[in-house]
């Protein structure tokens, strides 16, 4: 379950996490193998090379679990940011997701830092809110009917 606090955290670290995912993707394209040349290449292989590859595989598995959660959080936010329809709120969210600090956003938008923070909290509440238009009986909500 995503709380407003959790959504605020996702927004805060969005830029860093997206950049880290890009870096990780580029790193994953690199080879892990170890090459040997000369006489060593013709001799039986010891466990040293295997250990390097195994350790790298185990490290990647642990990283995968961590990054799977981060990716889920990013997708949660991306799937819901269309709920932000106010132009000023959309600009503030865009700046924050691009990596701007609250202080920088306040200066750009000619607001106070606390005003930016309150706006980000409102945005997080909107992102968290369940759109009543799509509610069904199984969720415990009635669908809104057009008058």
C-alpha positions as CSV (number, residue, x, y, z in Angstrom):
1,X,0.0,0.0,0.0
2,X,1.4,3.4,-1.0
3,X,1.0,6.1,1.6
4,X,1.4,9.8,0.9
5,X,4.8,9.7,2.7
6,X,5.9,6.8,0.5
7,X,4.8,8.7,-2.7
8,X,6.7,11.8,-1.5
9,X,9.8,9.6,-1.1
10,X,9.3,8.2,-4.6
11,X,9.0,11.7,-6.0
12,X,12.1,12.9,-4.1
13,X,14.3,10.1,-5.3
14,X,12.8,9.6,-8.8
15,X,15.5,11.4,-10.7
16,X,18.3,9.6,-8.9
17,X,16.7,6.2,-9.2
18,X,16.0,6.6,-12.9
19,X,19.6,7.6,-13.5
20,X,20.9,4.7,-11.5
21,X,18.7,2.3,-13.5
22,X,20.1,3.7,-16.7
23,X,23.6,3.3,-15.4
24,X,22.9,-0.3,-14.3
25,X,21.4,-1.1,-17.6
26,X,24.6,0.1,-19.4
27,X,26.7,-1.8,-16.9
28,X,24.8,-5.0,-17.5
29,X,25.8,-4.9,-21.1
30,X,29.4,-5.3,-20.1
31,X,30.9,-8.8,-19.9
32,X,31.8,-10.5,-16.7
33,X,34.1,-13.1,-18.2
34,X,37.9,-13.3,-17.5
35,X,40.2,-14.0,-20.4
36,X,43.5,-15.8,-20.1
37,X,46.3,-15.7,-22.7
38,X,49.5,-17.7,-23.3
39,X,50.3,-20.8,-21.3
40,X,47.6,-20.2,-18.7
41,X,44.9,-20.5,-21.4
42,X,45.9,-24.1,-22.2
43,X,46.1,-25.3,-18.5
44,X,43.1,-26.7,-16.6
45,X,40.9,-23.9,-15.1
46,X,40.8,-23.4,-11.4
47,X,37.9,-22.2,-9.3
48,X,39.2,-18.6,-9.4
49,X,37.4,-17.7,-12.6
50,X,34.3,-19.5,-11.6
51,X,34.2,-17.7,-8.3
52,X,34.4,-14.3,-10.0
53,X,31.5,-15.2,-12.2
54,X,29.5,-16.8,-9.4
55,X,30.0,-13.8,-7.1
56,X,29.0,-11.4,-9.9
57,X,25.8,-13.5,-10.5
58,X,24.9,-13.5,-6.8
59,X,25.5,-9.8,-6.6
60,X,23.2,-9.2,-9.6
61,X,20.5,-11.4,-8.1
62,X,20.5,-9.4,-4.9
63,X,20.5,-6.1,-6.8
64,X,17.6,-7.4,-8.9
65,X,15.4,-7.7,-5.9
66,X,16.2,-4.2,-4.7
67,X,15.8,-2.7,-8.1
68,X,12.5,-4.6,-8.8
69,X,11.0,-2.7,-5.9
70,X,12.3,0.6,-7.2
71,X,11.0,-0.1,-10.7
72,X,7.6,-0.9,-9.2
73,X,7.6,2.4,-7.3
74,X,8.6,4.3,-10.5
75,X,5.9,2.6,-12.5
76,X,3.3,3.4,-9.8
77,X,4.1,7.1,-10.1
78,X,4.3,7.1,-13.9
79,X,0.9,5.3,-14.2
80,X,-0.7,8.0,-12.1
81,X,0.9,11.3,-12.9
82,X,-1.8,12.1,-15.4
83,X,-4.0,12.8,-12.4
84,X,-2.1,16.1,-12.0
85,X,-4.2,18.4,-14.2
86,X,-3.3,21.7,-12.6
87,X,-0.6,23.4,-14.8
88,X,1.3,24.8,-11.8
89,X,1.3,21.5,-10.0
90,X,2.4,19.7,-13.2
91,X,5.3,22.2,-13.5
92,X,6.4,21.6,-9.9
93,X,6.1,17.9,-10.3
94,X,8.1,17.9,-13.6
95,X,10.8,20.0,-12.0
96,X,11.1,17.8,-9.0
97,X,11.2,14.6,-11.1
98,X,13.9,16.2,-13.2
99,X,16.1,16.5,-10.1
100,X,15.5,20.1,-9.0
101,X,15.7,20.7,-5.3
102,X,12.7,22.3,-3.4
103,X,14.7,25.5,-3.0
104,X,15.4,25.7,-6.7
105,X,11.7,25.0,-7.6
106,X,10.6,27.7,-5.1
107,X,12.9,30.2,-6.8
108,X,11.8,29.3,-10.3
109,X,8.1,29.3,-9.5
110,X,8.4,32.4,-7.2
111,X,7.0,30.5,-4.2
112,X,8.3,29.7,-0.7
113,X,9.9,26.4,0.0
114,X,7.1,25.5,2.3
115,X,4.6,26.3,-0.5
116,X,6.4,24.0,-2.8
117,X,6.4,21.3,-0.2
118,X,2.7,21.7,0.4
119,X,2.1,21.5,-3.3
120,X,4.1,18.3,-3.5
121,X,2.0,16.9,-0.7
122,X,-1.2,17.7,-2.6
123,X,0.3,16.1,-5.7
124,X,1.1,13.0,-3.6
125,X,-2.4,12.9,-2.3
126,X,-3.9,13.1,-5.8
127,X,-1.6,10.4,-7.0
128,X,-2.6,8.2,-4.1
129,X,-6.3,8.8,-4.5
130,X,-8.4,6.2,-6.2
131,X,-10.3,7.6,-9.2
132,X,-13.9,7.2,-8.3
133,X,-14.9,7.1,-11.9
134,X,-13.3,3.7,-12.3
135,X,-14.5,2.3,-9.0
136,X,-16.6,-0.9,-9.1
137,X,-18.8,-2.8,-6.7
138,X,-16.0,-5.2,-5.9
139,X,-13.9,-2.3,-4.6
140,X,-16.7,-1.2,-2.3
141,X,-17.4,1.9,-4.3
142,X,-20.3,2.8,-6.6
143,X,-19.6,4.0,-10.1
144,X,-20.3,7.7,-10.6
145,X,-23.2,8.2,-12.9
146,X,-23.6,11.1,-15.2
147,X,-26.4,13.4,-14.2
